[in-house]
Amino acid sequence: MIILKYNNTFKEQYYLKYMVQTVDVIQTLGQFGLLERLNETARNQGFSDQQILVDLVRGKKYERIQGIGDDFIPDSDLYNVVGSIYPLLDRRQRNEVVGAHLNQFDGLNYLAVNSNHTPNIREPLLLADITIVRPLYWPGLHDEKHLWDGKVSFAELEKEIMDEKGLFDPSKVRSDFLVAYALMRKDFTSFGEDYAKTANPEFLNRVVKGIVALRFARTKTEEIEKGRNRLYELLPKIVHGRIEDLRKEADWINPMLFR
């Protein structure tokens, strides 16, 4: 806790007060991790503080203990505080966010990144952009299987992990994107159509957008039809109509900027 002292100069008091506010923003936005969970005040605060938050991600210093290696407890709240406002940012700002994360991840063994860091990123567009730039950082979907193991219907699962807004309970789901993606894949569950009908529409659209980005960002022209058919095969019919429009929109990061 930061305490303001009466003998501080006005400038010091202002700085300390501002840092207290920033810590509060990180705790609030980081725990929610998605734009849809934020009220208008939190959205505005996060957006106005975006540069400070990005700089904090870029400059985060972790203490490494000899013998443990690169794997340590990551500051997931810090990753997700930026993720929660990521959809509000333009492409230049998003590129800067991704670069800040890479400043952390590129100094680690990729196995530490994809097993201990990226599995905690909630926002679909942020995790998709990071993966497009560094495919080895993709955490995969298999860690989410325990959520639906033994469930005979989506209604049973929905009761346990979703709220009335069509969002996951953040205390039970580490990455909203990974869980949503896995639920919609026919080779993982049979719940895709039911989930897509229940999911928050804005969040679901970014999930599909993230999936499309992962599929096509590095795809050659002659491979587009095959990739599109693969998504038609995997994803529920209710989202098929969005796939081609999102592919043509191509609103994803340019991996060549981070070689």
Sequence and secondary structure as in RCSB ss.txt:
>XXXX:A:sequence
MIILKYNNTFKEQYYLKYMVQTVDVIQTLGQFGLLERLNETARNQGFSDQQILVDLVRGKKYERIQGIGDDFIPD
SDLYNVVGSIYPLLDRRQRNEVVGAHLNQFDGLNYLAVNSNHTPNIREPLLLADITIVRPLYWPGLHDEKHLWDG
KVSFAELEKEIMDEKGLFDPSKVRSDFLVAYALMRKDFTSFGEDYAKTANPEFLNRVVKGIVALRFARTKTEEIE
KGRNRLYELLPKIVHGRIEDLRKEADWINPMLFR
>XXXX:A:secstr
     TTS HHHHHHHHHHHHHHHHHHHHHHH SGGG  HHHHHHHHHTHHHHHHHHHH      TTTTT     
HHHHHHHHHHGGGS HHHHHHHHHHHHHHHTTS HHHHHHHTGGG   HHHHHHHHHH GGG   SGGGGGGTTT
 SSHHHHHHHHB TTS B TTT S HHHHHHHHH TTT S HHHHHHHS HHHHHHHHHHHHHHHHTT  GGGHH
HHHHHHHHHS GGGHHHHHHHHHH  S  GGGG 
